[in-house]
Amino acid sequence: MFKFFIIDRYILKELSLNVAGATMILMLIFGGIRFIHLLGKAAEGAVPGETIFALAAYESVGALILLLPLAAFLSVILVLGRMGNDGETIALFACGISRNRLLQVVLLFGLILAIASGFISLYLAPLALAKGYRLEQQALLAAETSGLVAGGFKETNNGQRIFYAESLAKDRIWMKNIFIQAQQLAQKIIFRATAGRLKTDEVTGDKHLILENGYRYDLANDGSRFRIFRFIHHGVLIKKGGTQEFKVRHKTIPTLTLWEMGTPKDISEVQWRLSMPIATVLLAMLAVPLTRPGPRQGRYAGLVPAILAYIIYSNTLGIARNWVERGTLSTLLGLWWVHGIMLLVVLILLWPQSLKKTLHQLNRFRIWMRR
């Protein structure tokens, strides 16, 4: 059973303060970048300006899935680097605190953060991204009727479509007594409905106007054909969704739903979310051998190799994820082989220390047996 000492609480406190600070800094940087990006999209009319702050906040929460493992890695690097530079690590070893004890404290820290990372990646991040996506889509739907005035006509598609609504709700999503005239190929189509609402298809991202209780009139341009249809519900395509929008939507789907859907793309997303708590533990453990105290080493000596290791690890995970999505790699193998390689690297780096301690204990046992 792991028994806490004062030094353990001290190290955990330092790690906790550093990971909190690193997470806040990384979120501020990411949030600032996303805010500038959204500001540019708002200037182009692609994103409603009133939703920029809320969208940046939701996306920052969603980004925690990647930022927390990085923050944990950096916090261990910085804390152990500072302790080594200030001579605290040497003092601990001189007082009988072994490197394995330090490793156990870091492992405990990594496991605690892994639980938090799992909650964020499996539940909180998809929820935040889903809320942001719904907010954006609702604002975009309202923007589709921005030029429409209750009781007035609006032309779209260079006059190919004429739209009229007698009344509009405050959210500009619902409307009553609708008239639409559209030119399609060699015929003119007219819709008349008592009510309607704008809706985004969750699968395709297409934006439709759902008409309720009305009639559709199809009239050939040459007057040779005229047909009348009565409907209870009828969808009129307003705008098609894009590929990038589909990628964003896929991140908002709950984890259990993705697992039940079971396509390679869905499984790769589930494995990606599960990879974050695993990466949190592995990166925290990797930081221990990278910050091994040495002569004339500064507190940031392990930072450069740590950043390189993180870039290689995260990029390899991204490549494996794309392979699983495309069906190039089996979902059974998935992203797990990347974690296996990282675990092997961590064990190899820690092996000399463990081997040295084991040989020392065997030597002490041999001396005891000779007595």
N, C-alpha and C positions, 0 to 999 in steps of 0.2 A: 504493500500500500504506500502511495506517495505521501510523505509527511512534509508539511510546509515548514521551512525555516525563514528567519528574517531576511536572509539574502535572496530567497526565492520570491518573497513578496516584493522586495526591492526591484528585482529584475523584471517581474511581471508588471509592476507599476510603471517602470521606465518604458517597457514595450507598449503598454496600453496608451500612455500619453503620446508616444511617438506615432503609433498607428492612427490615433484620433487626429493628430495634427496633419499627418501625411494624407489621410483620407479627405479632410476638409480642403487642403491645398489642391489636391488632384481634382476634387469636385468643382472647386472654384475655377480652375483652369479649363476643365471640360465644359462647365456651364457657360463660361465666357466665350469659348470658341463656338458653342452651339448657338448662343444668343446672337453673335455676329452673323453666323450663317443664316439663322432664321430672319434676322433683320434684312439681309440681302434678298431672301425669298419673299419677304413681305413687300419690299420695294418693287419686286417684279409682279406682285399680285398673286403669287403662288400660295402664300400663307396669310391669313387675316392678321392685321397688325395687333389687334386687341388680345390675341392669344399667345404672343411671343413669350412673355414672362412665364406663363403657366406651362407652355410646351417645353421651354428650357429647363424648368424645374422637374417636370416629369422625366425628361430624357436624362437628366443628371442622376436621378434615382435609378433609372434603368441601367445607367453606365456603371453603377456600383458593382455589378456582376463582374466587371473587369478591373475596376479600380481597387477593390478591397484586397484581392490577392497581391497586387503590386504594392499596395500600402503596407501590407504585412511583411513582405519581402524587404522593402526599404527600411522599415522600422527595425527589424532584426539586424540588418547590415549596419545601420547608424548607431544603434545602442551598443552592440558588441564591438563595433569599431571604436566608439568613444571610450568604452571601458578598457579596451586593449591599449589605446593611446595614452590614457590617464594612469595606466598601471594597475587598474582595479582587477583585471583578469589575472594578472600575475600574483597579486595579493591573495585573491581567492584560492588559486591553486596552492599557494604557500600555506594557506590555512586549512588545507585538506579538502577543499571543494574540488571535485574532479570535473574533467571536461564532460564526462557522461552525465553528471548532475546538471550541468549547464544545458546539455542537450535535452534532458528530460523537461526542464523548465520551458525551453523553446518549443518542444513538442506539445506540451500542455497548452501553451499560448496559441500554437497553430491549430490545435483541435478545437479550442474555444472559438477562434475566428472562423474555422471551417463550418461550425454549426451556424454561425451568423451568415456566412457566405452562402450556405445551402438554403437558408430561409430566403435570402435575397434573390438568389438565382432561380430557385424553383417556384417562388410565389410572389415576392414583393416586386421584383423587376418587371415580370410580365404584366402584373396588375397596373403598375405605374405607366408602362408603355401603352397598355390598352386604354387607360383613361386619357392619356395624351392623344392617342390616335382618334378616339371618339370625339374629343374636344375639337381637334383639327378638322375632322370630317364634318362635324355639325356646323362649324364656322364656314367651311367651304361650301356646304350645301346652302347655307343662308346667303353666301356671296353669289350663288347662282341666280338668286332673285333680287340682288342688290339694286338693279336698275328697274325693277318692276314696282309700279305704284298701283295700289288697290283702285280698281276701276279704270285703269289705263292699259294701253297696248304696248308690247315690247317686241321688237324684231331682233332675231339672233341668226347666226350663220349666214350673214350677208343677205338677209331678207328671206331665207329659205324657210324660216320658222317664225310664226307670229303667235304671241302668247298673251293671254288675258286672264285675270282673276278678279272677281268682284271684291273679295276681302282677303286679307293676309293676317295670320296670327303674329304675335309679337316676336316669336322666334324665327319667323319667315320660313318655317318648314311646312306648316299647315296652311291650306287656303280653301276657299269655297267658290262655287260657281265658276268653273274653269272652261276656257275656250282655247283650243290650240289648232293652228293650221300649219301643216308641214308639206313641203314638196319632196316627194320621194320617187326617184326614177321617172317613170312616165305617168305618174298619178299624183293626185293631190289628196292628202289625208286630213280629215277634220275630226277633232275630238271635242266632245261636250260632256262635262261631268259635274256632279253636284259638289264634290269635294276631292281633295288630293293632298298628298304629302311627299316630300322629298326623302329618299332613302338611299343609303350606300350598301351595295351587296358585299357581305362579309367575305365571300369567297373570291370574287373577281375584282372587287373594288370599284365596279361600275356604279355610276350615280343615276338613279331612276326617279321619275315622277310617277308615283302610284296613284292612278285615278280611280275613283270610286263612284259606282252607280251612274253610268252614262252611256253615250252612244259614240260609235266610230263610223265615219262616212268615208268610203273610198270612191274617188271620182277620177276616171281616166282623163288625161289632158285633152283628148280628142272628143270626149263626151260619149264614147262608145259603151262605157260600162259604169254602172253606179251600184254600189252595195252599201247596206246598212247593217251594223252589228250592235247588239246591246250587250253591255258587260257589267259585271259587279265590281271586278278589279281589273285594271289594265296598266301595264308598265310602259312608260315612254323613256327611252334612253336619253339622258342628258349629257353624260360625259363618261368615256371609258376609263377604267383604271389602268395604271402602268405597271411594268415589271418591278421597278424599285419600290412602288407602293406595296406590292405583294410581299416583298422581302421584309418590309417594315411590319406589315400585318402579321406575318408568321411569328415574329418575336413576341406578339401580344397574346398568343394562344396559350391557355393554361397547360401546365406540364402534363397532367393526367389526360387531357384531351389529345395532346400530341402523341402520347404513348398509345392511346386507343386507336388513333388514325393509322399509325404503323407504317407509313411510307418511309423510304430511305431519308427523305428530307426531314420528315418529322422526327425520326429516330436520331438523326444527326443533331438536331436542335436539343433534344432531351439529353443526349450524351454531352453536348457542349455545356448545358446548364449544370449537369452533374460533375463536369470536369473542374468547375471553379472551386468548390470546397476541397477537392483532391489537390488541385494546384496550390491552394493556400497552405496546406500542410507541407507539401514537397518543397515549395519555395522557402518556407520558414526553416526547414531542416537544411536546405542547401546553403543558407546564409551562414550557418555555423562554421563549416570548414573554410568558407571564403573569407571569413574575418579572423582567421587564426593569427594571433599576435606574432609579430616578427620584428627583427631589428630595423630601426629607422623607418617604420611604417606609420603613416598618418592615419587619422580616424576615417578617412575616406578612401583608403587604399583598396578596399574590397568592392568599392562602388562600381568601378568600370567593368571588371569581370562579371559582377552581378547583373548589370544592365545588359551586357552581351548575352549572358545565360538566359535572362528573361525574354529577350527579343527572339532568340533561337527557339526557346520552348513555346512561346505564344504563337509564333509564326508556324511552327510545325503542327501545333494543334489546329490552327486555321486551315492549313493544307489538308490535314487528315479529315477535317470536317467537310471540306469541299469534295474530297474523294468519296466520302460516304453519301453525300447529297446526290452526286452524279451516278452512283452505283459502281464506281471503279473499285471501291473497297467494301468488303463485307461489313454489314452492320454488327455482326458478331465480334469482329476484330475492332471495328470502329475507331474511337479515339484512345482506347485503352493502351494500345502499344506505345503511344507517346509517353503516357504516364509511367509505363513499365521501364522505358529507357531512362526517364528522369530519376526514377527510384534507384535504378542500377547505378547511375552516376553519383547519386547522393551516398549510397552505400560504399562505393569505391573510394570516394573522398573521405569518408569517415572511417574506412577500414584500417588505415595505418594507426590511428589513435586507439581503436578498439583492440587491434592486434597487439600493440605495445602494452596495453593494460593487461590483456590476457596472459601474455608471456611473463609479465611481472608477477601476476598472481600465481602462475604455475611455478615460478622460481621460488616464491615464498613458501608454497606448499611443499616443494621438494626439500627446502632447508628444514622445514618443520618436521618432515618425515625422518630426516637423518638424526634428529635429536633423540 
